Amino acid sequence: MYTGWIGSVLILMGLVSAVYAISRKEQTVQAAG
C-alpha cells in the first residue's frame, strides 16, 4: 500500500545525500585551492 511512498522517500534521501556529497567535495576543493 505504501510502496510508492517508501520508494519516493528513498529516492529523495539518495538525491539529498548525493547533492550534499557533491557540495561538500566542492567546498574542500575551494578550501585547498
PDB file of all heavy atoms in Angstrom:
ATOM      1  N   MET A   1       0.818  -1.196   0.000  1.00  0.00           N
ATOM      2  CA  MET A   1       0.000   0.000   0.000  1.00  0.00           C
ATOM      3  C   MET A   1       0.867   1.268   0.000  1.00  0.00           C
ATOM      4  O   MET A   1       0.575   2.231  -0.696  1.00  0.00           O
ATOM      5  CB  MET A   1      -0.894  -0.009   1.233  1.00  0.00           C
ATOM      6  CG  MET A   1      -1.866   1.142   1.279  1.00  0.00           C
ATOM      7  SD  MET A   1      -2.971   0.937   2.686  1.00  0.00           S
ATOM      8  CE  MET A   1      -3.854   2.480   2.606  1.00  0.00           C
ATOM      9  N   TYR A   2       1.922   1.249   0.812  1.00  0.00           N
ATOM     10  CA  TYR A   2       2.790   2.420   0.909  1.00  0.00           C
ATOM     11  C   TYR A   2       4.072   2.277   0.090  1.00  0.00           C
ATOM     12  O   TYR A   2       5.011   3.031   0.289  1.00  0.00           O
ATOM     13  CB  TYR A   2       3.157   2.664   2.381  1.00  0.00           C
ATOM     14  CG  TYR A   2       1.951   2.989   3.238  1.00  0.00           C
ATOM     15  CD1 TYR A   2       1.451   2.059   4.136  1.00  0.00           C
ATOM     16  CD2 TYR A   2       1.321   4.227   3.126  1.00  0.00           C
ATOM     17  CE1 TYR A   2       0.350   2.359   4.924  1.00  0.00           C
ATOM     18  CE2 TYR A   2       0.220   4.536   3.893  1.00  0.00           C
ATOM     19  CZ  TYR A   2      -0.270   3.595   4.795  1.00  0.00           C
ATOM     20  OH  TYR A   2      -1.354   3.894   5.558  1.00  0.00           O
ATOM     21  N   THR A   3       4.100   1.308  -0.806  1.00  0.00           N
ATOM     22  CA  THR A   3       5.329   1.058  -1.562  1.00  0.00           C
ATOM     23  C   THR A   3       5.770   2.284  -2.357  1.00  0.00           C
ATOM     24  O   THR A   3       6.946   2.618  -2.382  1.00  0.00           O
ATOM     25  CB  THR A   3       5.113  -0.124  -2.523  1.00  0.00           C
ATOM     26  OG1 THR A   3       4.557  -1.208  -1.784  1.00  0.00           O
ATOM     27  CG2 THR A   3       6.406  -0.572  -3.144  1.00  0.00           C
ATOM     28  N   GLY A   4       4.837   2.969  -2.973  1.00  0.00           N
ATOM     29  CA  GLY A   4       5.172   4.161  -3.751  1.00  0.00           C
ATOM     30  C   GLY A   4       5.770   5.245  -2.874  1.00  0.00           C
ATOM     31  O   GLY A   4       6.767   5.876  -3.236  1.00  0.00           O
ATOM     32  N   TRP A   5       5.182   5.463  -1.705  1.00  0.00           N
ATOM     33  CA  TRP A   5       5.689   6.483  -0.790  1.00  0.00           C
ATOM     34  C   TRP A   5       7.078   6.138  -0.297  1.00  0.00           C
ATOM     35  O   TRP A   5       7.966   6.990  -0.248  1.00  0.00           O
ATOM     36  CB  TRP A   5       4.746   6.643   0.403  1.00  0.00           C
ATOM     37  CG  TRP A   5       3.543   7.478   0.058  1.00  0.00           C
ATOM     38  CD1 TRP A   5       2.289   7.014  -0.172  1.00  0.00           C
ATOM     39  CD2 TRP A   5       3.489   8.895  -0.111  1.00  0.00           C
ATOM     40  NE1 TRP A   5       1.463   8.075  -0.476  1.00  0.00           N
ATOM     41  CE2 TRP A   5       2.169   9.233  -0.435  1.00  0.00           C
ATOM     42  CE3 TRP A   5       4.454   9.908  -0.012  1.00  0.00           C
ATOM     43  CZ2 TRP A   5       1.775  10.548  -0.670  1.00  0.00           C
ATOM     44  CZ3 TRP A   5       4.058  11.218  -0.245  1.00  0.00           C
ATOM     45  CH2 TRP A   5       2.734  11.528  -0.566  1.00  0.00           C
ATOM     46  N   ILE A   6       7.278   4.873   0.068  1.00  0.00           N
ATOM     47  CA  ILE A   6       8.592   4.446   0.563  1.00  0.00           C
ATOM     48  C   ILE A   6       9.645   4.617  -0.527  1.00  0.00           C
ATOM     49  O   ILE A   6      10.743   5.112  -0.281  1.00  0.00           O
ATOM     50  CB  ILE A   6       8.525   2.986   1.058  1.00  0.00           C
ATOM     51  CG1 ILE A   6       7.634   2.911   2.301  1.00  0.00           C
ATOM     52  CG2 ILE A   6       9.914   2.455   1.370  1.00  0.00           C
ATOM     53  CD1 ILE A   6       7.328   1.503   2.751  1.00  0.00           C
ATOM     54  N   GLY A   7       9.314   4.251  -1.748  1.00  0.00           N
ATOM     55  CA  GLY A   7      10.240   4.422  -2.858  1.00  0.00           C
ATOM     56  C   GLY A   7      10.581   5.888  -3.088  1.00  0.00           C
ATOM     57  O   GLY A   7      11.734   6.240  -3.302  1.00  0.00           O
ATOM     58  N   SER A   8       9.568   6.738  -3.017  1.00  0.00           N
ATOM     59  CA  SER A   8       9.801   8.170  -3.209  1.00  0.00           C
ATOM     60  C   SER A   8      10.711   8.730  -2.126  1.00  0.00           C
ATOM     61  O   SER A   8      11.624   9.514  -2.407  1.00  0.00           O
ATOM     62  CB  SER A   8       8.462   8.918  -3.180  1.00  0.00           C
ATOM     63  OG  SER A   8       7.597   8.404  -4.157  1.00  0.00           O
ATOM     64  N   VAL A   9      10.479   8.328  -0.889  1.00  0.00           N
ATOM     65  CA  VAL A   9      11.307   8.808   0.220  1.00  0.00           C
ATOM     66  C   VAL A   9      12.751   8.334   0.048  1.00  0.00           C
ATOM     67  O   VAL A   9      13.692   9.107   0.244  1.00  0.00           O
ATOM     68  CB  VAL A   9      10.730   8.327   1.564  1.00  0.00           C
ATOM     69  CG1 VAL A   9      11.710   8.578   2.702  1.00  0.00           C
ATOM     70  CG2 VAL A   9       9.415   9.039   1.851  1.00  0.00           C
ATOM     71  N   LEU A  10      12.935   7.080  -0.344  1.00  0.00           N
ATOM     72  CA  LEU A  10      14.292   6.567  -0.537  1.00  0.00           C
ATOM     73  C   LEU A  10      14.999   7.305  -1.667  1.00  0.00           C
ATOM     74  O   LEU A  10      16.187   7.639  -1.549  1.00  0.00           O
ATOM     75  CB  LEU A  10      14.239   5.063  -0.842  1.00  0.00           C
ATOM     76  CG  LEU A  10      13.887   4.180   0.347  1.00  0.00           C
ATOM     77  CD1 LEU A  10      13.738   2.726  -0.107  1.00  0.00           C
ATOM     78  CD2 LEU A  10      14.939   4.286   1.438  1.00  0.00           C
ATOM     79  N   ILE A  11      14.293   7.584  -2.750  1.00  0.00           N
ATOM     80  CA  ILE A  11      14.894   8.320  -3.864  1.00  0.00           C
ATOM     81  C   ILE A  11      15.263   9.732  -3.430  1.00  0.00           C
ATOM     82  O   ILE A  11      16.346  10.225  -3.738  1.00  0.00           O
ATOM     83  CB  ILE A  11      13.927   8.342  -5.067  1.00  0.00           C
ATOM     84  CG1 ILE A  11      13.822   6.938  -5.671  1.00  0.00           C
ATOM     85  CG2 ILE A  11      14.396   9.342  -6.120  1.00  0.00           C
ATOM     86  CD1 ILE A  11      12.724   6.791  -6.695  1.00  0.00           C
ATOM     87  N   LEU A  12      14.374  10.394  -2.699  1.00  0.00           N
ATOM     88  CA  LEU A  12      14.668  11.739  -2.219  1.00  0.00           C
ATOM     89  C   LEU A  12      15.879  11.735  -1.291  1.00  0.00           C
ATOM     90  O   LEU A  12      16.744  12.605  -1.385  1.00  0.00           O
ATOM     91  CB  LEU A  12      13.452  12.307  -1.477  1.00  0.00           C
ATOM     92  CG  LEU A  12      12.373  12.881  -2.385  1.00  0.00           C
ATOM     93  CD1 LEU A  12      11.132  13.243  -1.561  1.00  0.00           C
ATOM     94  CD2 LEU A  12      12.874  14.106  -3.112  1.00  0.00           C
ATOM     95  N   MET A  13      15.960  10.757  -0.401  1.00  0.00           N
ATOM     96  CA  MET A  13      17.108  10.667   0.509  1.00  0.00           C
ATOM     97  C   MET A  13      18.397  10.459  -0.284  1.00  0.00           C
ATOM     98  O   MET A  13      19.432  11.050   0.033  1.00  0.00           O
ATOM     99  CB  MET A  13      16.896   9.522   1.509  1.00  0.00           C
ATOM    100  CG  MET A  13      15.871   9.859   2.568  1.00  0.00           C
ATOM    101  SD  MET A  13      15.453   8.469   3.624  1.00  0.00           S
ATOM    102  CE  MET A  13      17.032   8.152   4.398  1.00  0.00           C
ATOM    103  N   GLY A  14      18.345   9.647  -1.329  1.00  0.00           N
ATOM    104  CA  GLY A  14      19.519   9.436  -2.163  1.00  0.00           C
ATOM    105  C   GLY A  14      19.942  10.702  -2.878  1.00  0.00           C
ATOM    106  O   GLY A  14      21.130  11.019  -2.938  1.00  0.00           O
ATOM    107  N   LEU A  15      18.972  11.444  -3.407  1.00  0.00           N
ATOM    108  CA  LEU A  15      19.289  12.694  -4.091  1.00  0.00           C
ATOM    109  C   LEU A  15      19.893  13.708  -3.121  1.00  0.00           C
ATOM    110  O   LEU A  15      20.879  14.375  -3.444  1.00  0.00           O
ATOM    111  CB  LEU A  15      18.018  13.275  -4.719  1.00  0.00           C
ATOM    112  CG  LEU A  15      17.566  12.593  -6.005  1.00  0.00           C
ATOM    113  CD1 LEU A  15      16.184  13.113  -6.421  1.00  0.00           C
ATOM    114  CD2 LEU A  15      18.562  12.819  -7.119  1.00  0.00           C
ATOM    115  N   VAL A  16      19.298  13.817  -1.943  1.00  0.00           N
ATOM    116  CA  VAL A  16      19.807  14.777  -0.947  1.00  0.00           C
ATOM    117  C   VAL A  16      21.227  14.413  -0.550  1.00  0.00           C
ATOM    118  O   VAL A  16      22.101  15.278  -0.472  1.00  0.00           O
ATOM    119  CB  VAL A  16      18.873  14.799   0.278  1.00  0.00           C
ATOM    120  CG1 VAL A  16      19.517  15.549   1.447  1.00  0.00           C
ATOM    121  CG2 VAL A  16      17.547  15.460  -0.088  1.00  0.00           C
ATOM    122  N   SER A  17      21.495  13.129  -0.297  1.00  0.00           N
ATOM    123  CA  SER A  17      22.842  12.730   0.093  1.00  0.00           C
ATOM    124  C   SER A  17      23.833  12.947  -1.046  1.00  0.00           C
ATOM    125  O   SER A  17      24.975  13.343  -0.812  1.00  0.00           O
ATOM    126  CB  SER A  17      22.857  11.258   0.528  1.00  0.00           C
ATOM    127  OG  SER A  17      22.490  10.429  -0.553  1.00  0.00           O
ATOM    128  N   ALA A  18      23.408  12.739  -2.291  1.00  0.00           N
ATOM    129  CA  ALA A  18      24.296  12.970  -3.436  1.00  0.00           C
ATOM    130  C   ALA A  18      24.630  14.457  -3.568  1.00  0.00           C
ATOM    131  O   ALA A  18      25.791  14.822  -3.748  1.00  0.00           O
ATOM    132  CB  ALA A  18      23.632  12.461  -4.717  1.00  0.00           C
ATOM    133  N   VAL A  19      23.625  15.311  -3.452  1.00  0.00           N
ATOM    134  CA  VAL A  19      23.863  16.754  -3.541  1.00  0.00           C
ATOM    135  C   VAL A  19      24.761  17.212  -2.402  1.00  0.00           C
ATOM    136  O   VAL A  19      25.676  18.015  -2.589  1.00  0.00           O
ATOM    137  CB  VAL A  19      22.513  17.510  -3.516  1.00  0.00           C
ATOM    138  CG1 VAL A  19      22.731  19.014  -3.342  1.00  0.00           C
ATOM    139  CG2 VAL A  19      21.742  17.233  -4.802  1.00  0.00           C
ATOM    140  N   TYR A  20      24.525  16.671  -1.208  1.00  0.00           N
ATOM    141  CA  TYR A  20      25.351  17.030  -0.054  1.00  0.00           C
ATOM    142  C   TYR A  20      26.803  16.613  -0.278  1.00  0.00           C
ATOM    143  O   TYR A  20      27.725  17.370  -0.003  1.00  0.00           O
ATOM    144  CB  TYR A  20      24.792  16.357   1.199  1.00  0.00           C
ATOM    145  CG  TYR A  20      25.643  16.559   2.421  1.00  0.00           C
ATOM    146  CD1 TYR A  20      25.675  17.797   3.054  1.00  0.00           C
ATOM    147  CD2 TYR A  20      26.405  15.518   2.947  1.00  0.00           C
ATOM    148  CE1 TYR A  20      26.453  17.993   4.183  1.00  0.00           C
ATOM    149  CE2 TYR A  20      27.180  15.709   4.069  1.00  0.00           C
ATOM    150  CZ  TYR A  20      27.199  16.936   4.684  1.00  0.00           C
ATOM    151  OH  TYR A  20      27.970  17.129   5.790  1.00  0.00           O
ATOM    152  N   ALA A  21      27.006  15.420  -0.806  1.00  0.00           N
ATOM    153  CA  ALA A  21      28.364  14.939  -1.049  1.00  0.00           C
ATOM    154  C   ALA A  21      29.063  15.795  -2.102  1.00  0.00           C
ATOM    155  O   ALA A  21      30.236  16.133  -1.957  1.00  0.00           O
ATOM    156  CB  ALA A  21      28.320  13.478  -1.489  1.00  0.00           C
ATOM    157  N   ILE A  22      28.355  16.160  -3.160  1.00  0.00           N
ATOM    158  CA  ILE A  22      28.955  16.976  -4.224  1.00  0.00           C
ATOM    159  C   ILE A  22      29.302  18.364  -3.696  1.00  0.00           C
ATOM    160  O   ILE A  22      30.388  18.873  -3.936  1.00  0.00           O
ATOM    161  CB  ILE A  22      27.988  17.066  -5.422  1.00  0.00           C
ATOM    162  CG1 ILE A  22      27.894  15.697  -6.101  1.00  0.00           C
ATOM    163  CG2 ILE A  22      28.463  18.112  -6.420  1.00  0.00           C
ATOM    164  CD1 ILE A  22      26.784  15.610  -7.130  1.00  0.00           C
ATOM    165  N   SER A  23      28.398  18.983  -2.952  1.00  0.00           N
ATOM    166  CA  SER A  23      28.664  20.328  -2.433  1.00  0.00           C
ATOM    167  C   SER A  23      29.819  20.290  -1.433  1.00  0.00           C
ATOM    168  O   SER A  23      30.649  21.186  -1.393  1.00  0.00           O
ATOM    169  CB  SER A  23      27.409  20.903  -1.772  1.00  0.00           C
ATOM    170  OG  SER A  23      27.044  20.158  -0.636  1.00  0.00           O
ATOM    171  N   ARG A  24      29.899  19.237  -0.642  1.00  0.00           N
ATOM    172  CA  ARG A  24      30.979  19.099   0.323  1.00  0.00           C
ATOM    173  C   ARG A  24      32.314  18.923  -0.410  1.00  0.00           C
ATOM    174  O   ARG A  24      33.335  19.473  -0.020  1.00  0.00           O
ATOM    175  CB  ARG A  24      30.701  17.878   1.202  1.00  0.00           C
ATOM    176  CG  ARG A  24      31.450  17.872   2.483  1.00  0.00           C
ATOM    177  CD  ARG A  24      31.034  16.648   3.307  1.00  0.00           C
ATOM    178  NE  ARG A  24      32.125  16.319   4.192  1.00  0.00           N
ATOM    179  CZ  ARG A  24      32.102  16.536   5.503  1.00  0.00           C
ATOM    180  NH1 ARG A  24      31.027  17.035   6.052  1.00  0.00           N
ATOM    181  NH2 ARG A  24      33.125  16.239   6.254  1.00  0.00           N
ATOM    182  N   LYS A  25      32.298  18.164  -1.497  1.00  0.00           N
ATOM    183  CA  LYS A  25      33.508  17.942  -2.285  1.00  0.00           C
ATOM    184  C   LYS A  25      33.991  19.265  -2.885  1.00  0.00           C
ATOM    185  O   LYS A  25      35.179  19.554  -2.888  1.00  0.00           O
ATOM    186  CB  LYS A  25      33.204  16.924  -3.381  1.00  0.00           C
ATOM    187  CG  LYS A  25      34.404  16.469  -4.163  1.00  0.00           C
ATOM    188  CD  LYS A  25      34.003  15.379  -5.145  1.00  0.00           C
ATOM    189  CE  LYS A  25      35.181  14.916  -5.962  1.00  0.00           C
ATOM    190  NZ  LYS A  25      34.800  13.906  -6.953  1.00  0.00           N
ATOM    191  N   GLU A  26      33.063  20.079  -3.387  1.00  0.00           N
ATOM    192  CA  GLU A  26      33.437  21.371  -3.967  1.00  0.00           C
ATOM    193  C   GLU A  26      34.017  22.296  -2.911  1.00  0.00           C
ATOM    194  O   GLU A  26      34.946  23.045  -3.165  1.00  0.00           O
ATOM    195  CB  GLU A  26      32.218  22.013  -4.625  1.00  0.00           C
ATOM    196  CG  GLU A  26      31.808  21.305  -5.907  1.00  0.00           C
ATOM    197  CD  GLU A  26      30.573  21.926  -6.528  1.00  0.00           C
ATOM    198  OE1 GLU A  26      29.997  22.825  -5.891  1.00  0.00           O
ATOM    199  OE2 GLU A  26      30.172  21.519  -7.612  1.00  0.00           O
ATOM    200  N   GLN A  27      33.480  22.261  -1.693  1.00  0.00           N
ATOM    201  CA  GLN A  27      33.987  23.107  -0.616  1.00  0.00           C
ATOM    202  C   GLN A  27      35.423  22.725  -0.274  1.00  0.00           C
ATOM    203  O   GLN A  27      36.254  23.602  -0.082  1.00  0.00           O
ATOM    204  CB  GLN A  27      33.104  22.963   0.624  1.00  0.00           C
ATOM    205  CG  GLN A  27      31.773  23.695   0.474  1.00  0.00           C
ATOM    206  CD  GLN A  27      30.884  23.514   1.686  1.00  0.00           C
ATOM    207  OE1 GLN A  27      31.244  22.805   2.609  1.00  0.00           O
ATOM    208  NE2 GLN A  27      29.723  24.143   1.666  1.00  0.00           N
ATOM    209  N   THR A  28      35.721  21.430  -0.237  1.00  0.00           N
ATOM    210  CA  THR A  28      37.094  21.022   0.090  1.00  0.00           C
ATOM    211  C   THR A  28      38.043  21.417  -1.030  1.00  0.00           C
ATOM    212  O   THR A  28      39.164  21.816  -0.765  1.00  0.00           O
ATOM    213  CB  THR A  28      37.151  19.496   0.329  1.00  0.00           C
ATOM    214  OG1 THR A  28      36.561  18.833  -0.767  1.00  0.00           O
ATOM    215  CG2 THR A  28      36.436  19.101   1.597  1.00  0.00           C
ATOM    216  N   VAL A  29      37.585  21.377  -2.268  1.00  0.00           N
ATOM    217  CA  VAL A  29      38.434  21.801  -3.394  1.00  0.00           C
ATOM    218  C   VAL A  29      38.709  23.297  -3.315  1.00  0.00           C
ATOM    219  O   VAL A  29      39.818  23.740  -3.498  1.00  0.00           O
ATOM    220  CB  VAL A  29      37.745  21.435  -4.737  1.00  0.00           C
ATOM    221  CG1 VAL A  29      38.467  22.107  -5.898  1.00  0.00           C
ATOM    222  CG2 VAL A  29      37.728  19.925  -4.931  1.00  0.00           C
ATOM    223  N   GLN A  30      37.684  24.092  -2.985  1.00  0.00           N
ATOM    224  CA  GLN A  30      37.864  25.534  -2.874  1.00  0.00           C
ATOM    225  C   GLN A  30      38.786  25.864  -1.699  1.00  0.00           C
ATOM    226  O   GLN A  30      39.616  26.751  -1.791  1.00  0.00           O
ATOM    227  CB  GLN A  30      36.493  26.206  -2.669  1.00  0.00           C
ATOM    228  CG  GLN A  30      35.650  26.169  -3.943  1.00  0.00           C
ATOM    229  CD  GLN A  30      34.261  26.755  -3.705  1.00  0.00           C
ATOM    230  OE1 GLN A  30      33.908  27.069  -2.576  1.00  0.00           O
ATOM    231  NE2 GLN A  30      33.483  26.876  -4.755  1.00  0.00           N
ATOM    232  N   ALA A  31      38.648  25.134  -0.587  1.00  0.00           N
ATOM    233  CA  ALA A  31      39.479  25.406   0.578  1.00  0.00           C
ATOM    234  C   ALA A  31      40.942  25.067   0.271  1.00  0.00           C
ATOM    235  O   ALA A  31      41.856  25.787   0.689  1.00  0.00           O
ATOM    236  CB  ALA A  31      38.982  24.593   1.766  1.00  0.00           C
ATOM    237  N   ALA A  32      41.171  23.995  -0.473  1.00  0.00           N
ATOM    238  CA  ALA A  32      42.535  23.593  -0.794  1.00  0.00           C
ATOM    239  C   ALA A  32      43.148  24.558  -1.805  1.00  0.00           C
ATOM    240  O   ALA A  32      44.340  24.870  -1.750  1.00  0.00           O
ATOM    241  CB  ALA A  32      42.536  22.166  -1.339  1.00  0.00           C
ATOM    242  N   GLY A  33      42.332  25.038  -2.756  1.00  0.00           N
ATOM    243  CA  GLY A  33      42.842  25.920  -3.777  1.00  0.00           C
ATOM    244  C   GLY A  33      42.855  27.343  -3.280  1.00  0.00           C
ATOM    245  O   GLY A  33      43.572  28.194  -3.588  1.00  0.00           O
TER     246      GLY A  33
END
